[in-house]
Amino acid sequence: MELKNVAGEKWVVALSGEVDADNCGAVSEGLLAEKRIAPTLELDVSGLTFLDSSGISALLQVKSDLQADGHDLKLVSPTASVRRVLEITGLLGVFGLEESA
């Protein structure tokens, strides 16, 4: 994970590689550790090559935990494969992504 602060209003976290059963716990812990920093945690998933159901579940839990503390999680720049997984599961809007036209 790579972090960068954008004008104090959001943190951008770049994920790369895979988020699956092997590492989703570590990803969740890392993301939740940043919740105190800014109101919005923006997750750049342009480098994410794979996202399975455990990864989706972890991201949903992170979003829920952040929202409970008055923060938010948004995904940006999904790869075609990640976007397709989110589209199939009906989660594009949940993560702040728009439906394809």
C-alpha positions as CSV (number, residue, x, y, z in Angstrom):
1,M,0.0,0.0,0.0
2,E,1.2,3.5,-0.9
3,L,-0.3,6.5,1.0
4,K,-0.5,10.1,0.1
5,N,-2.3,13.0,1.7
6,V,-4.3,15.3,-0.6
7,A,-5.0,18.7,0.9
8,G,-5.9,17.3,4.3
9,E,-9.3,16.3,3.0
10,K,-8.6,12.8,1.9
11,W,-5.9,10.2,1.9
12,V,-5.2,8.3,-1.3
13,V,-4.1,4.8,-0.9
14,A,-2.9,2.9,-3.9
15,L,-3.3,-0.9,-3.9
16,S,-1.5,-3.2,-6.3
17,G,-1.4,-6.9,-7.0
18,E,-4.1,-9.0,-5.5
19,V,-6.6,-8.7,-2.6
20,D,-7.7,-12.2,-1.7
21,A,-8.1,-14.6,1.3
22,D,-4.3,-14.6,1.8
23,N,-3.9,-10.9,2.4
24,C,-7.4,-9.3,2.9
25,G,-6.9,-9.1,6.7
26,A,-3.6,-7.2,6.4
27,V,-5.2,-4.9,3.8
28,S,-8.1,-4.2,6.1
29,E,-5.9,-3.4,9.1
30,G,-3.7,-1.1,7.0
31,L,-6.7,0.8,5.7
32,L,-8.4,1.1,9.1
33,A,-5.2,2.4,10.6
34,E,-5.6,5.5,8.4
35,K,-9.1,6.4,9.4
36,R,-8.1,9.1,11.9
37,I,-6.2,11.1,9.3
38,A,-8.8,12.5,6.9
39,P,-12.6,12.3,6.3
40,T,-12.3,10.3,3.1
41,L,-10.0,7.4,2.3
42,E,-9.7,7.1,-1.5
43,L,-8.5,3.7,-2.7
44,D,-6.8,3.8,-6.0
45,V,-7.2,0.3,-7.4
46,S,-5.7,0.9,-10.8
47,G,-2.9,-1.5,-9.9
48,L,-5.1,-4.2,-8.6
49,T,-5.0,-7.3,-10.7
50,F,-7.4,-9.5,-8.7
51,L,-10.1,-9.1,-6.2
52,D,-12.0,-12.1,-4.8
53,S,-15.0,-12.4,-2.5
54,S,-12.9,-12.3,0.6
55,G,-11.3,-9.1,-0.7
56,I,-14.7,-7.6,-1.4
57,S,-16.0,-8.6,2.0
58,A,-12.9,-6.9,3.6
59,L,-13.5,-3.7,1.7
60,L,-17.1,-3.6,2.6
61,Q,-16.2,-4.1,6.3
62,V,-13.6,-1.3,6.1
63,K,-16.2,1.0,4.5
64,S,-18.7,0.1,7.2
65,D,-16.2,0.7,10.0
66,L,-15.1,4.0,8.5
67,Q,-18.7,5.2,8.1
68,A,-19.4,4.4,11.7
69,D,-16.7,6.9,12.6
70,G,-17.9,9.5,10.2
71,H,-15.4,8.7,7.4
72,D,-15.8,7.3,4.0
73,L,-14.1,4.9,1.6
74,K,-14.2,5.4,-2.2
75,L,-12.6,3.3,-4.9
76,V,-11.1,5.1,-7.9
77,S,-9.6,4.0,-11.2
78,P,-10.6,0.3,-11.2
79,T,-9.0,-2.0,-13.7
80,A,-11.5,-3.6,-16.1
81,S,-11.5,-6.9,-14.2
82,V,-12.0,-5.3,-10.8
83,R,-14.7,-3.1,-12.2
84,R,-16.4,-6.1,-13.7
85,V,-16.4,-8.0,-10.3
86,L,-17.9,-4.9,-8.6
87,E,-20.5,-4.6,-11.4
88,I,-21.5,-8.3,-11.2
89,T,-21.9,-8.0,-7.4
90,G,-23.9,-4.8,-7.7
91,L,-21.3,-2.8,-5.6
92,L,-20.2,-0.1,-8.0
93,G,-22.4,2.5,-6.4
94,V,-21.5,1.4,-2.9
95,F,-17.9,2.2,-3.6
96,G,-18.6,5.6,-5.3
97,L,-18.2,4.3,-8.8
98,E,-20.7,5.1,-11.6
99,E,-22.4,2.5,-13.7
100,S,-21.1,2.1,-17.2
101,A,-23.2,3.7,-19.9
